[in-house]
Amino acid sequence: MPTVDLVSRYPELVWELRTSGAVVGRLEALDGETVWISSIVILPDKRGHGYASLLLDAVLAHFPDITIGLAANPLPSPKGGLDRGQLQAWYGRHGFAPAPMRGDPHRMIRLPS
């Protein structure tokens, strides 16, 4: 059974997802008036099991009353992953909406619930 733990606190937040004791995913964010997610990484051979959603859901549950932002722009990966459109759609399913700004066209925001 996967577990998600907050392993680092203010100002840099880090959640780790473990299966059978091994870290298979990590979410990093910066705490502040708005929490900014900087990365979600799942080991390539562990993708497709909903682990990124488990990490993101843990963050959303931890901060129900805070705006959460991110740049939905995938980092290059030799192992593949979601393209920009797929990534924006995935974040959209988690309640994020496009909020582009000059210089940050991939910005998405999730307002407090």
N, C-alpha and C positions, 0 to 999 in steps of 0.2 A: 504494500500500500504506500503510495507516495506521500511524503510530508513536505510542507513548506514552512520554513523558519526565517524570521527576521534575524540576521546575524550581525548587522552593523546599523547603528543609529546616527542621528543628526550629526552633521548635515548630509553625509553620504549614507543613503539607505541601501542595504543589500539583502535580498531574499534569496535563499537557496532551496531548490527542490531536490529531494533525495529519494531514491528508490533502493531498497536493500542496503541502506547505509551509504551509498555512493551518490555524490553530487552529480546530477544529470542536467540541471538547469539553474540559471541565475538571472535575476532581475536587479538592475541598478537604477537608482533614482536620487535626485537631490531634493531635500526637504526645504520648505519655505512656505511663504504665503500660498504659492502654488507648488505642488509636487511635480517635478519634471522627470519623467522616465527617460533615462538615457540609453538603456539597452535591455533587451531580453535575449538570452542565448540558451539554446537547448542543444545538447550534443547531437551531432548529425544522425547517429544510429538510434536516437531516442525520439526523433521527430515523428509527428503523426499520431501521438497518443494523448493529445490534449494537455500536455505539460505546460506549454506557454500560457494556455488559458487558466490553468490552476495557479500559476504565479501571478498573472494579472488580476485574477479574482481575489487573491489574498491581499494585494495592494489596495484594490477598490474597497474591500471590506475593512481594511485598516484605516482608510481615510474617507469615510462616507460623507463628511461635511466639508471637504476641501476640493478645490478645483485641481484636476490632474491634466497635465499637458505632455506632449511628446512631438517628435518629428517623425512622421510615418515615411521614412526614407530608408530602404533596406541597405545594410552594409554589404559590400561585395563579399561573397563567400565561395570558395572553391567547391563546397559541398552543396551548393544550391540553397534554396529557400524561397520565400514568397517574393514575387515582384512587387513593385510599388502599388499597383492597383489592388492586388490580392491583400497586401498588408493594410491598406486603407480600409478595405472592406472588412477585414478581420477586426480591426480596431472599432469600426462602425458597429459591428455586432456586439461590442462590449460597451456601447454607449458614447463613444467618441464621435465628435463631429468636426468636419474640416473648419479650420479657423486660420487660413493663410494670412501671412503678413509680409510686407516688403522684406525681402531677404530671407524669408522662411516660408516658402510656398507649400511645404509638406506638414505644417503645424496642424495638430488636432488637439481638441480640448474636450474634457468630460467635466461637466458642471456637477456640483454636489447633488446627491439624490434627495 
